[in-house]
Amino acid sequence: MSGKPKTPPFLIHSIRSARLWMMPAPSFLRGLGNTIKYCADLEIRHLLSTVEPHEVSALELEGLSAACSANDIKLLNFPMVDRQPPQSLEAFLRMSSDLHRHLVNGESVGIHCKSGIGRSGMHICALLGKLGFGFEEALRLIEIRRGLAAPNTSEQLDWLKQNWKKISVHSRPAS
């Protein structure tokens, strides 16, 4: 199969030449290889996977690392329990800072979880906070661009809100 995936990655925000994308597991779209090739065509240079190791087989992601490598995409991993907040605030802040650095350096970032809602939504929300968006503003933007509320569990939303001051910075780069 070739061409665009049935459900393309969702463009959430642009920072100069960089783009921030949110998506479900790449295999959910139009096959892993085709979807990663499409991500490369969108100039995604860093792909964060938030799925847990036990989900890889069920989501048909065994070839994700090789597909990313073949398309010059750096695969990053930050496993999280589905529908839950991260276990470590410090590790989450480090990953958010790394992704933020890539974005402000002009490198597009894609973030995926199983359905492209909760776990990816938490990381997207954090990045928007680092770009100067307020908590509610970030959630509204995600909902508008994704087409549904994300993240979508009270545990994830409460965790983000409780840690928002640590997560966010208030210096938005020029768009």
Backbone bond lengths (Angstrom), bond angles and torsions (degrees), N, CA, C in turn:
res aa  C-N    CA-C-N  psi(-1)  N-CA   C-N-CA  omega(-1)  CA-C   N-CA-C  phi
1 M - - - 1.452 - - 1.520 109.40 -
2 S 1.302 115.72 146.93 1.456 119.20 176.22 1.516 108.55 -138.39
3 G 1.320 115.21 175.96 1.459 119.71 179.96 1.505 111.97 95.18
4 K 1.323 114.25 -172.34 1.461 120.77 -177.18 1.523 111.31 -69.80
5 P 1.340 115.86 145.45 1.459 118.76 173.40 1.532 109.73 -63.61
6 K 1.337 116.18 157.05 1.468 120.70 179.13 1.527 111.13 -59.92
7 T 1.316 116.72 -40.60 1.457 122.57 176.73 1.518 106.72 -120.13
8 P 1.317 116.73 100.82 1.469 117.39 -175.74 1.523 111.62 -69.13
9 P 1.308 118.56 161.46 1.463 118.52 169.64 1.530 108.87 -55.52
10 F 1.323 116.35 149.01 1.457 121.66 -177.74 1.521 109.23 -94.90
11 L 1.316 117.19 121.82 1.462 121.72 176.41 1.522 107.31 -75.53
12 I 1.318 116.36 117.39 1.463 121.15 -177.69 1.522 111.07 -95.98
13 H 1.336 117.09 -43.39 1.464 119.21 -175.95 1.524 109.85 -158.74
14 S 1.316 115.09 152.38 1.470 122.20 175.70 1.526 109.23 -119.40
15 I 1.309 115.60 137.27 1.451 122.83 175.67 1.519 106.09 -126.52
16 R 1.324 116.62 102.49 1.460 121.69 -172.83 1.532 108.30 51.99
17 S 1.321 117.86 -119.56 1.469 119.88 -177.34 1.529 113.06 -87.53
18 A 1.319 118.00 -9.19 1.470 121.20 -177.67 1.525 110.77 -88.30
19 R 1.322 115.12 150.97 1.456 121.76 179.21 1.524 109.17 -126.97
20 L 1.328 115.43 146.72 1.458 122.17 177.14 1.520 107.68 -113.12
21 W 1.346 116.22 117.35 1.460 123.19 -174.29 1.523 110.65 -114.51
22 M 1.325 116.12 147.26 1.467 124.08 177.75 1.525 107.75 -126.16
23 M 1.337 116.25 136.77 1.459 117.97 -175.33 1.525 112.97 -155.58
24 P 1.338 115.61 157.68 1.468 119.36 170.40 1.527 109.32 -75.42
25 A 1.315 116.61 177.17 1.465 120.89 177.89 1.527 109.20 -50.35
26 P 1.333 117.36 131.30 1.470 120.21 -176.39 1.524 114.33 -53.06
27 S 1.318 118.30 -32.43 1.464 120.74 -179.81 1.524 112.24 -70.12
28 F 1.350 117.93 -17.49 1.460 121.29 178.84 1.519 111.59 -74.06
29 L 1.308 117.47 -18.05 1.448 120.05 -172.86 1.522 110.59 -84.40
30 R 1.302 117.90 -85.67 1.464 119.28 -178.53 1.527 110.55 -140.80
31 G 1.299 114.39 44.18 1.451 119.46 -177.29 1.518 109.89 90.96
32 L 1.287 115.56 141.88 1.451 121.93 -174.04 1.528 113.15 -57.51
33 G 1.317 117.01 -53.38 1.465 120.54 -177.21 1.519 112.89 -60.19
34 N 1.328 116.45 -46.48 1.471 120.24 179.87 1.527 111.68 -63.90
35 T 1.321 116.47 -39.19 1.458 119.56 -178.55 1.523 111.04 -68.90
36 I 1.328 117.76 -41.79 1.466 119.81 179.12 1.528 110.13 -67.34
37 K 1.315 117.57 -37.14 1.471 120.11 174.34 1.531 109.90 -61.14
38 Y 1.311 117.28 -42.36 1.461 121.73 177.77 1.529 110.37 -63.06
39 C 1.334 117.00 -40.36 1.470 120.30 176.02 1.528 110.76 -60.07
40 A 1.328 116.50 -41.74 1.467 120.23 177.12 1.528 110.48 -63.42
41 D 1.327 116.96 -39.93 1.466 120.49 176.99 1.527 111.45 -62.38
42 L 1.345 116.93 -29.22 1.465 122.09 177.09 1.530 110.96 -82.27
43 E 1.334 115.96 0.99 1.466 123.99 -179.94 1.523 113.32 67.97
44 I 1.335 116.93 27.61 1.457 120.42 171.57 1.524 106.93 -70.17
45 R 1.324 117.20 124.86 1.464 121.80 -178.00 1.518 112.68 -108.17
46 H 1.336 116.71 -17.91 1.461 121.95 179.60 1.527 107.05 -135.09
47 L 1.325 116.49 127.03 1.463 121.76 178.14 1.520 108.65 -119.90
48 L 1.326 115.78 118.16 1.459 120.82 177.23 1.520 109.06 -94.37
49 S 1.319 115.78 124.19 1.468 122.34 174.71 1.520 107.67 -103.69
50 T 1.333 116.40 126.92 1.463 120.61 -179.27 1.524 112.51 -107.78
51 V 1.324 117.68 8.45 1.464 119.78 -178.71 1.526 110.32 -77.72
52 E 1.312 114.62 154.26 1.460 120.92 178.36 1.532 109.75 -83.12
53 P 1.338 117.11 155.38 1.473 119.90 -179.47 1.531 113.80 -52.99
54 H 1.333 118.71 -37.74 1.463 120.39 -177.80 1.534 111.99 -70.30
55 E 1.336 119.07 -13.32 1.460 122.14 179.13 1.532 113.02 -88.41
56 V 1.314 117.16 -17.26 1.462 122.17 -172.64 1.521 112.30 -54.87
57 S 1.318 117.78 -49.54 1.459 120.98 -178.13 1.524 111.57 -65.77
58 A 1.325 116.90 -47.56 1.466 120.44 -178.92 1.527 111.77 -61.35
59 L 1.329 117.05 -31.56 1.466 121.41 -179.47 1.532 112.39 -92.82
60 E 1.342 116.05 4.53 1.469 122.11 178.78 1.521 111.59 56.08
61 L 1.332 115.46 48.14 1.465 121.11 -178.23 1.528 112.95 -109.38
62 E 1.320 117.66 15.71 1.461 120.53 -177.84 1.526 112.59 -56.95
63 G 1.310 118.04 -33.03 1.464 121.61 -177.75 1.518 114.33 -96.27
64 L 1.331 117.93 13.35 1.464 120.57 -175.64 1.524 112.86 -61.51
65 S 1.303 117.27 -46.52 1.465 120.47 -178.92 1.528 111.21 -60.31
66 A 1.316 116.78 -46.64 1.469 120.63 179.92 1.527 111.61 -65.09
67 A 1.326 117.31 -41.31 1.468 120.80 179.40 1.519 110.80 -64.16
68 C 1.325 116.36 -41.31 1.468 119.57 178.18 1.525 110.30 -64.61
69 S 1.309 116.64 -46.92 1.459 121.51 -179.96 1.530 111.34 -58.51
70 A 1.324 116.65 -43.12 1.468 121.40 -179.61 1.528 112.15 -65.67
71 N 1.328 117.17 -19.55 1.467 121.39 -178.20 1.528 112.94 -113.00
72 D 1.335 115.96 19.05 1.472 121.98 178.07 1.526 113.06 56.68
73 I 1.320 116.09 39.21 1.459 122.34 175.51 1.521 107.18 -112.87
74 K 1.323 116.13 128.84 1.470 119.89 177.59 1.527 108.35 -84.03
75 L 1.323 115.84 119.54 1.462 121.58 178.80 1.519 109.05 -87.33
76 L 1.324 115.28 126.62 1.456 122.79 176.33 1.525 107.50 -114.59
77 N 1.320 117.33 147.49 1.461 121.07 -179.32 1.524 110.35 -124.85
78 F 1.319 114.84 133.39 1.458 121.95 173.61 1.528 106.53 -144.03
79 P 1.348 116.75 78.61 1.466 120.11 -176.22 1.528 111.79 -61.90
80 M 1.326 115.24 136.05 1.463 122.73 177.07 1.524 108.83 -136.70
81 V 1.315 116.05 148.09 1.461 120.98 175.05 1.531 107.59 -68.73
82 D 1.322 116.66 132.90 1.461 121.71 -179.41 1.526 110.36 -57.19
83 R 1.330 115.53 135.16 1.461 124.73 175.55 1.522 113.95 70.04
84 Q 1.346 117.02 12.12 1.462 121.79 -179.59 1.527 110.52 -123.76
85 P 1.332 117.24 159.30 1.465 119.79 173.70 1.530 110.15 -74.80
86 P 1.315 116.87 167.63 1.472 119.40 178.37 1.527 111.17 -63.97
87 Q 1.326 115.27 154.87 1.464 120.14 179.62 1.523 111.91 -77.51
88 S 1.333 117.55 -25.71 1.463 121.27 -176.34 1.523 110.81 -128.15
89 L 1.321 116.26 116.56 1.464 120.19 175.44 1.523 110.43 -62.64
90 E 1.322 117.78 -42.22 1.466 121.37 -177.57 1.528 111.13 -61.39
91 A 1.330 117.29 -44.75 1.462 120.57 179.46 1.532 110.35 -66.07
92 F 1.317 117.21 -39.46 1.463 121.71 177.80 1.536 110.12 -62.42
93 L 1.329 116.77 -43.20 1.468 120.53 179.23 1.527 111.34 -64.49
94 R 1.338 117.13 -39.41 1.477 119.95 177.69 1.526 110.87 -62.78
95 M 1.349 116.55 -45.03 1.464 119.79 179.93 1.524 109.89 -64.59
96 S 1.324 117.68 -43.37 1.469 120.71 178.95 1.518 110.90 -60.28
97 S 1.313 116.80 -41.31 1.468 120.60 179.05 1.526 111.18 -64.69
98 D 1.333 116.83 -41.66 1.472 120.17 177.81 1.527 110.97 -62.52
99 L 1.332 117.00 -45.77 1.465 120.55 -179.71 1.528 110.58 -65.48
100 H 1.310 116.98 -40.15 1.467 121.44 177.64 1.528 110.48 -60.07
101 R 1.326 116.27 -43.94 1.467 120.85 178.35 1.535 111.14 -58.87
102 H 1.326 116.80 -43.15 1.467 119.79 178.43 1.528 110.57 -61.10
103 L 1.329 116.47 -45.07 1.466 120.46 -179.05 1.526 111.84 -61.76
104 V 1.317 117.17 -48.61 1.469 118.77 -177.28 1.523 111.76 -70.82
105 N 1.331 117.05 -17.71 1.469 120.93 173.94 1.524 112.17 -87.63
106 G 1.338 117.05 7.66 1.452 121.19 174.99 1.514 115.54 86.82
107 E 1.329 117.78 15.33 1.457 121.80 -178.71 1.529 109.73 -105.20
108 S 1.321 116.91 124.07 1.464 121.11 -178.40 1.520 111.15 -71.83
109 V 1.338 114.97 146.92 1.461 123.29 -175.42 1.526 109.06 -126.98
110 G 1.317 116.33 135.67 1.458 122.74 171.41 1.516 108.60 -116.00
111 I 1.323 116.61 144.19 1.465 121.10 179.07 1.523 107.97 -130.74
112 H 1.329 115.72 130.03 1.465 118.92 179.49 1.516 111.39 -131.12
113 C 1.323 114.04 152.80 1.458 123.34 168.09 1.523 105.15 -135.61
114 K 1.283 119.18 -159.28 1.461 120.44 -178.37 1.527 111.49 -63.44
115 S 1.331 116.75 -54.09 1.467 120.78 -175.62 1.520 114.30 -109.94
116 G 1.326 117.38 -2.02 1.462 119.91 -179.20 1.513 112.22 72.05
117 I 1.333 116.76 39.43 1.467 120.37 -177.80 1.529 110.63 -129.98
118 G 1.329 117.08 -73.50 1.456 121.24 -169.44 1.511 116.09 -75.81
119 R 1.318 117.36 -66.66 1.465 120.69 -176.51 1.522 111.48 -64.75
120 S 1.325 116.24 -44.86 1.470 118.35 177.55 1.521 109.94 -66.91
121 G 1.330 117.15 -35.18 1.461 120.94 178.00 1.516 112.55 -61.94
122 M 1.320 117.21 -35.94 1.465 120.18 178.26 1.524 110.62 -64.28
123 H 1.324 116.80 -44.70 1.470 120.15 179.99 1.529 111.16 -68.20
124 I 1.314 117.04 -41.07 1.468 120.56 178.01 1.526 109.62 -61.32
125 C 1.322 116.98 -46.41 1.465 121.52 179.78 1.532 110.34 -59.02
126 A 1.321 117.28 -44.49 1.464 121.54 178.95 1.528 111.11 -61.07
127 L 1.325 116.58 -43.05 1.469 119.32 179.26 1.519 111.34 -64.72
128 L 1.311 116.76 -39.75 1.464 119.12 176.79 1.528 110.04 -63.33
129 G 1.332 117.39 -37.29 1.459 120.57 175.28 1.514 111.95 -61.60
130 K 1.327 116.50 -42.27 1.468 120.48 177.97 1.523 111.81 -65.65
131 L 1.315 116.43 -23.17 1.463 121.20 178.38 1.530 111.98 -89.44
132 G 1.339 116.93 4.18 1.451 120.89 174.59 1.513 116.49 101.50
133 F 1.322 117.83 2.00 1.463 120.45 177.71 1.527 109.46 -74.80
134 G 1.317 116.93 144.37 1.454 121.31 170.62 1.517 109.51 -74.73
135 F 1.323 116.63 164.30 1.466 121.80 -176.69 1.528 111.70 -56.67
136 E 1.325 117.19 -54.98 1.467 120.76 -178.48 1.523 111.61 -65.04
137 E 1.327 116.64 -37.09 1.469 121.43 178.34 1.531 110.72 -62.65
138 A 1.334 116.29 -42.20 1.466 120.94 178.75 1.531 110.51 -63.53
139 L 1.331 116.77 -44.84 1.465 120.10 179.75 1.525 111.39 -62.90
140 R 1.340 116.97 -40.36 1.475 120.02 178.78 1.529 111.07 -64.07
141 L 1.331 116.38 -43.56 1.466 119.42 179.95 1.528 110.78 -61.53
142 I 1.312 117.05 -44.92 1.467 120.45 178.83 1.526 110.00 -59.83
143 E 1.320 116.87 -45.61 1.470 120.02 -179.07 1.521 111.39 -62.36
144 I 1.317 117.05 -41.11 1.466 120.24 179.08 1.524 110.50 -65.00
145 R 1.316 117.33 -47.33 1.464 121.21 -175.29 1.521 113.02 -77.26
146 R 1.318 117.48 -34.39 1.469 121.74 -178.42 1.523 111.09 -85.79
147 G 1.350 115.79 -26.66 1.456 119.53 179.64 1.514 113.58 91.23
148 L 1.325 117.08 2.52 1.454 122.02 175.29 1.521 108.64 -160.03
149 A 1.323 115.99 162.10 1.459 120.70 -178.66 1.523 110.31 -67.77
150 A 1.320 115.58 132.88 1.460 121.53 178.30 1.521 108.23 -153.37
151 P 1.311 118.90 138.35 1.454 126.09 -7.52 1.521 111.18 -63.40
152 N 1.320 115.35 166.69 1.466 118.08 -168.99 1.527 115.69 -124.86
153 T 1.313 118.92 14.92 1.462 118.85 174.19 1.521 108.81 -116.48
154 S 1.312 115.86 150.32 1.463 119.83 179.47 1.524 110.41 -63.73
155 E 1.334 118.14 -33.27 1.469 120.95 178.94 1.526 110.77 -63.16
156 Q 1.319 117.15 -44.60 1.467 120.82 179.71 1.525 110.97 -67.10
157 L 1.322 116.63 -45.39 1.468 120.48 -179.40 1.526 111.72 -64.56
158 D 1.322 116.82 -43.57 1.468 120.47 179.09 1.528 110.87 -62.15
159 W 1.327 116.99 -41.70 1.465 121.71 -179.62 1.521 110.27 -63.33
160 L 1.325 116.96 -46.05 1.465 120.19 178.69 1.528 110.98 -61.29
161 K 1.318 116.19 -46.41 1.466 120.13 -178.34 1.528 110.98 -63.22
162 Q 1.323 116.36 -43.27 1.465 121.36 179.89 1.527 111.73 -62.16
163 N 1.327 117.37 -33.76 1.466 121.83 -175.67 1.529 113.61 -105.02
164 W 1.323 117.05 9.31 1.462 121.11 -171.66 1.527 113.00 -55.91
165 K 1.325 118.34 -41.56 1.475 120.08 -178.26 1.521 111.33 -63.24
166 K 1.318 117.49 -34.02 1.469 120.95 177.90 1.531 110.84 -77.10
167 I 1.313 116.29 -32.66 1.464 121.64 -176.05 1.521 111.23 -76.29
168 S 1.315 116.72 -42.69 1.464 120.54 -169.37 1.529 112.86 -94.32
169 V 1.307 114.00 154.51 1.463 123.15 167.83 1.509 105.37 -128.09
170 H 1.289 116.68 158.94 1.464 118.51 -174.08 1.513 111.56 -118.08
171 S 1.312 116.08 57.62 1.459 120.21 173.28 1.519 108.23 -138.58
172 R 1.291 116.13 95.94 1.456 122.88 -175.67 1.531 109.57 -82.67
173 P 1.343 118.76 123.38 1.465 120.12 175.89 1.534 109.66 -67.60
174 A 1.302 115.73 158.46 1.467 119.99 177.51 1.511 109.43 -61.47
175 S 1.324 116.51 138.20 1.478 120.86 179.43 1.508 111.78 -83.52
